[in-house]
Amino acid sequence: MWGVLRTAVVATLILMLLHQIYNHLQSTLTVPRVADLVQRSEKKYADIEAILNPNEMKNELDAFLSGLK
């Protein structure tokens, strides 16, 4: 009975120790990923604004039509 209990306690302690070592190595040896949500959103908005800009579209249409003449 005491042998089983001692084995369970030792196994639990070993697992806890390995888990702590893993967490320590993971936090010290890896670089966290940081998403740049502001810049990405601003770039997407600028791309959409460039597509929908009526002056630019008018200039492109004028250039296309002058190329047909």
Buried (B, 14 or more C-beta within 10 A) or exposed (E): EEEEEEEEEEEEEEEEEEEEEEEEEEEEEEEEEEEEEEEEEEEEEEEEEEEEEEEEEEEEEEEEEEEEE
